[in-house]
Amino acid sequence: MDPSPGPDRIGPAFPFLTAVTAYHVLTYFAAGMAAAAVFRYDELFRMPVIRDYYNPVNSTSVLLGLALQAARGAVFGGVLLPLRGFLEKSRYGWLWLWLLFVGIGILGTPAASPGSLEGVAYTKLPLWFHLIGLPEILLQTLAFSFLVHRRLRAPEHPLPAAARMLARAAAVACVSFLGYTAVSLAFAFSSGAGIPEGGPDVRVLGQFAAPLLLTFGVTALARDRWWVPRHGLLYLASSASLGVYQAVVLGGVGWSYVLSAPVLPSVIALVLTRPARRDRKTI
């Protein structure tokens, strides 16, 4: 008799929760940014009827919602903890997980949410609006389900080392971006500036490209070793890139922001690349 896999066979809970959180943040931001650019959410949410249902994309509540995606990912991880054994054993576990999302979380939600059967029946939102959001949600949950299943199957069916390294580095970089979001919101509210009416400027967002690439590179290089000085260099390089970008592109450097903004993202990257206790003796 082959018992169902227990916690000792499928690994401890915390690394799983961390990985699921990272996968959610990664897929959420990738799908959301692509859909927002293609469907012009900033204009879409200002249309009649729809503006009565959604807050503007540049509102404070929407930006705070983006910062809370890590908590949402942790909720998903907690719900999936008792299902790890089933998903790990099944070759098509990614499909069952995705169908669970589609059946309960998208089409069959208890609330009348956009894209759901209840939403079509009980809201005034036009049918085209219900349909226009489905590609983003379906693709994001599909990618999330695949990544979660891939991680559970990895001990018996591992990916090539290079693919694992790239996926891990991308996930850490995306989660670390939440640090920049939190610090930026704190600076905006403490200065009384609030959220710009027109939403975030593309030129302002561009300053984060180099720090994210640097985080990706450091995570890739630190895949087997936890080296604190390396993350210290990440902080210095990220701070320098912010300063150069602001001076060249934005026309002025906010030194308090430049020096403080990379602290939290660097700490997040450091924590997420920390090896298991059994491996620390090799550091």
Summary of the structure (lengths in Angstrom):
residues: 283
radius of gyration: 20.7
end to end distance: 40.7
largest distance: 69.8
contacts: 830
relative contact order: 0.11
helix: 74%
strand: 0%
